[in-house]
Amino acid sequence: MTEKRASDVELPVASQTDEVWGSDIFAEMLRGLGVKYVALNPGSSFRGLHDSLVNKLGNRDPQMLLCLHEEHAAAIAHGYAKVTGEPLAVILHSNVGLMHGSMAIFNAWCDRVPMLVYGATGPVDAAMRRPWIDWLHTCRDQGALIRNYVKWDDQPASMEAAIESMLRADVIARTAPTGPTYVNFDVSIQEKYHAEAPPLPDFARYQPPLPAEPSAEGVAHAADLLKNAKRPVVLAGRVSRDPADWARRVALVEALGAEVLTDIRIGASFPTDHPQHRGKPAFFIDDDAGEVLRQADVILSLDWLDPAGTLKLAGRVEAKVIQASLDYQLHNGWGMEHQALPALDIHLACTPDRATHAIADALGVGAGDAPADLPVCPALEAPAPDTSLDIMTLAGALGEGLDGVCASMVRLPLGWAGEAWHFRHPLDFLGSDGGAGIGSGPGMLIGAALALKDSDRLPVAVLGDGDFMMAASAFWTAAHYGVPFLAVVSNNQSFFNDEVHQERVAVARNRPVENKWIGQRIGDPDIDIAGIARAQGVEGIGPVATAGELVDAVKKGIAMVRQGKSVVIDARVRPGYNPNMVAGLTRSD
């Protein structure tokens, strides 16, 4: 069987014309910026650019990825960036496409991943608009729709300005702290004829700035505090996926004798089976992690997602706190994703990885050993074959099914227990979506799988049924372009997160807890998850309801993935979360 590859799909007939249009120059700019793929849902506002990508560039470098919804397009770019650290391009049709894609852009903003978002608008000059449709698809300030959650946006009014805007957007998106940028092209600029093409810039001269080094004084002070600490703790947060950074991080922790906490929202940042790792990766710290923080005398926060909230949950923490982060540069007055303001003793204004290297240098700590690509390491015993599935037995059965496989866990559901799995490499787990927007999982899985396609890693995701249903049509793109992965839908047939909240409200108001399911359960009729997957062109397996059935389904799915297939398994689980998750979601203090 010949594996389907994206490069074999949608091959255009060669164009014979040498004419130059404005959008041809935009397309050449995308190629010069090194963009490999452009995820889009077609729209008339960028019909010129669409033509140029096909007939000027031959649909290669970049290649278009046709999506059935704009939110999927942005989610695919998000998942790709989480693996590679590099942005994909997303093109959104006018105001309506931008509104569709805005949730996924918000996720990327909260997750601090780079993304190049391009838009288009009907002619700004009202005299050039077609009746009705151009008026609907033209905004006076289209970027205002997302300005509060992109790093920069522009609507250039000339070709010269557009070239500069594309360069600036690329540099800003890829400069730490990374994030999405947005450039909006007037359709009249795209469709303007040029007698000759303007010269393209020297792209090598438009690169992100070199990483900022932390203050030498701050590094010396931080190194001294850590060296003399009796109970140092490292909060391993939003760090890079570079294996060299990972190795140095581990070496520094070992040299300090520090204890380490990790966060399941942001992906693998430290080996969770390391003897100095404490607690478990979680959305909210548990009692064990809280005790570690209360006993600490120095805490090093490596761009931890919410240091103030974490220390508040821990209780009385008297440690000196060192923060390495540039995140403050993205904080604005619109959103609160920056979390509470932490009290800090030293703030190193640099990426957490630059801080790690600088402190390690100051302490004479070596480079450490690079992490190996190892088979999955589930921490739970495999359940008996006839055991019915819940969130814990699903994890155990999935681990048995993946035995011996080197996999990247792209997504895990809200109720997943952090103690169920060990992460020993920066690509073992990629984290959540950043903005907690349901419907992001399928697109992010496809983007990550696209980035991992030529690696030895098998992309795996455990998705919720609500997440799957909001974005099921994203899987058509995976089938169309031959993007293999294994998705297990943890199907509790409910928006169970809100059942937990309704139970808490009912208890507080002395009302019947038995009614918590109303308006939450996804049943009567049941949804055929596997059937919906097959309708998109991917392989659908299930439903399965026992551990043994899931193990068999996973092994069957792996064989299909090895043949280049995209596979979805419908795993019927009893509603429920791990206890720490329930406590964190419903706490009122």
Helices and strands as residue ranges (DSSP letters): G 6-8, E 20-21, H 22-32, E 37-40, G 44-46, H 47-51, I 52-56, E 63-66, H 70-84, E 89-92, H 94-111, E 115-121, G 126-128, H 133-136, G 142-145, G 147-149, E 153-154, H 159-173, E 180-186, H 187-190, E 193-194, G 203-205, H 216-228, E 232-236, H 243-256, E 259-262, H 287-295, E 298-302, H 307-314, E 320-324, G 327-330, E 346-348, H 352-363, E 377-378, H 391-401, E 407-411, G 418-420, E 421-422, H 441-452, E 458-464, H 465-470, H 474-481, E 485-491, H 496-508, G 513-515, H 529-535, E 539-544, H 547-562, E 566-572, H 579-586
